[in-house]
Amino acid sequence: MNILIPPIKPVLSIFIICCLCSCGALVKAKVNRYATVEKGAIPKDFGKDSTTLLCVVHKNSYNKYLKKNIKKFYQGPYALVDISELKSSKYQDTLQYRYVHDFTYKSYRYWSSNETIYGPGGGYGTGHKKCFFVYDRVEGKEYPLQVASSFWSKLQKVYLKNLEAQRVKNQGSVTIH
């Protein structure tokens, strides 16, 4: 009697792909619940006036993803600015440039049993994740996204998509994608 056993490599590959995709999907679903006006991540009046969203750029690969995400998910006026430019005379009109989109780092500690890195018995390590926010320059108030993940680009996509939805809602217009 011959019994056919499926090859392990394709099954394992499919399993790994499903796990990676589902992690991203879980992140998207979670951030969608938190990137709202009700959860304090988006200003209620965002988009009521025709203000330009200032998106802070940084000196690393972050900029590549920021440019791609903002272009795809945010249809309102925006400008990519260096942190030093925020203080320049060009962006001092807070009615025209009311909101700033940026991130800070959230640090955390973790335990690892990796003896190669931490020595016998393992040890504690530290890490950091990007935490996005919108800052209202008129009110002087920060609207943080209360979710952090190493899938930060997915966080930013959903955050920008929800900012766009609030902008459109407050302007009473419909955009076609």
Disulfide bonds with the S-S distance in Angstrom:
none
